[in-house]
Amino acid sequence: MMIHKKFNKSGLTTPPLKAIVALAALVIVVFTISFDASSITDSSNSSSLDLSSVSPRDLLEYQIHSNKDRLSKHIPNSPHHEEVSSTEKAKFEADSAIALISFGKEAANGTLLEQCILSLRRRGEFDGKVMVITDAPRERYEGEFDENVIILKAKEEDILYDHFTAPAMKYKRFKTLLIDYMDDVPELDPIEWIYYLDIDILVGAPFITMAKALNKKYYIRQRFGTPSVYMFKDPNPEKFSLNSGFIVLNRRTSDQCLDTWRNAIDIHPHSGFDQASINHVIENENSNHCKMVGLDVEDYLTYPNGDDELIHVIFEKHFSPLIHIFNSCFAQKVSPEVMEKFVADVLDLNDSEREEHKYGKSVIHPSTAKWSR
């Protein structure tokens, strides 16, 4: 039998197939290790996170095997961004305010409120008025915020209104009192539009660009004559229609809707969810003369679902306008190490702020508890 040898152009015999495969495997391993190290510790980017406390092997597995289509189910490739002039921003902040509520010992002992406001100021680039209703002692937040953050003590009669089976409902009821409290503050008289946020939401992109995009799609600021309230659609549509973690209100017309919503909460004292009362308002929309408008979530609001998705965001640096993560069923899937690093990145903390370990740890509701501050 004649054996044919293969020669390259230089006249040398071609290496055996097994040798080629072995060499290729070695090159892949070396490249993978180098890629992993440069991804984790990019010294050229001072804002990148040191992920040494997260297993390098896990991160490497993520880089090689993760399915980005699956990860993008909750985390968008890029949030909405529109160019906004300084004049437009100033006008928006002159007639718009952010409203927050912070109640209970867990909130007072934690830093959810501080995180939310810091994200508004930094990534959210919102410098306007922020109204906070709280039952915490006044000294709790003294010197904590800038002069545009107005801390209001909850009225005793509202706190004492406690006819609910679920203790948290008396606090959620304050969402329906936002305009009433705002009316008591002369400094807030110029405010026409109110944007309510749950304090376990982080703002990851300029707030005005999201508000502008929502207004363009839903004509929010053109419906002055219609009593309306705007909320994102609930992530559990089979059970609830809308989610009250984010609400848009008009100072002059939405009070009718809030009164209707509060009445629905009061007549259903055994419900543990304010979404149930929202369903009631929607079902009786015609008789209530109130429009509860559902906003498509799209990529405005995300619910990161586990370590993989947060690591994805840490690497890609793409933050949604609103990130609803703490005190939710999603939070139990996130390890404390990854959570703290993620929050530090969203808040754009400097090195000394990161070393304080002040942010990123939160008490999770007992029913879904996995870790706590």
Salt bridges, closest charged atoms under 4 A:
GLU61 OE1 - HIS65 NE2 3.37
GLU82 OE1 - LYS212 NZ 3.79
GLU88 OE2 - LYS212 NZ 3.54
GLU93 OE2 - LYS89 NZ 2.65
ASP95 OD2 - ARG221 NH1 3.13
GLU114 OE2 - ARG140 NH2 2.78
ASP127 OD2 - LYS89 NZ 2.97
GLU144 OE2 - LYS358 NZ 3.03
ASP146 OD2 - ARG121 NE 2.89
ASP162 OD2 - LYS170 NZ 3.79
ASP183 OD1 - ARG251 NE 2.93
ASP184 OD2 - LYS155 NZ 2.82
GLU187 OE2 - LYS129 NZ 2.63
GLU192 OE1 - ARG252 NE 3.32
ASP198 OD1 - LYS175 NZ 3.38
ASP198 OD2 - HIS324 NE2 3.98
ASP200 OD1 - HIS324 NE2 3.06
ASP259 OD1 - ARG262 NH2 2.68
ASP266 OD1 - ARG173 NE 2.86
ASP274 OD2 - LYS175 NZ 3.19
GLU285 OE1 - LYS291 NZ 3.45
ASP296 OD2 - LYS217 NZ 3.31
ASP296 OD1 - LYS233 NZ 2.67
GLU298 OE1 - HIS80 NE2 3.89
GLU298 OE2 - LYS217 NZ 2.35
ASP299 OD1 - HIS80 NE2 3.11
ASP308 OD2 - ARG70 NH2 3.83
GLU316 OE2 - LYS68 NZ 3.55
GLU340 OE2 - HIS357 ND1 2.47
GLU340 OE1 - LYS361 NZ 2.26
ASP345 OD2 - LYS317 NZ 2.74
ASP345 OD1 - ARG354 NH2 3.55
GLU353 OE2 - ARG122 NH2 2.84
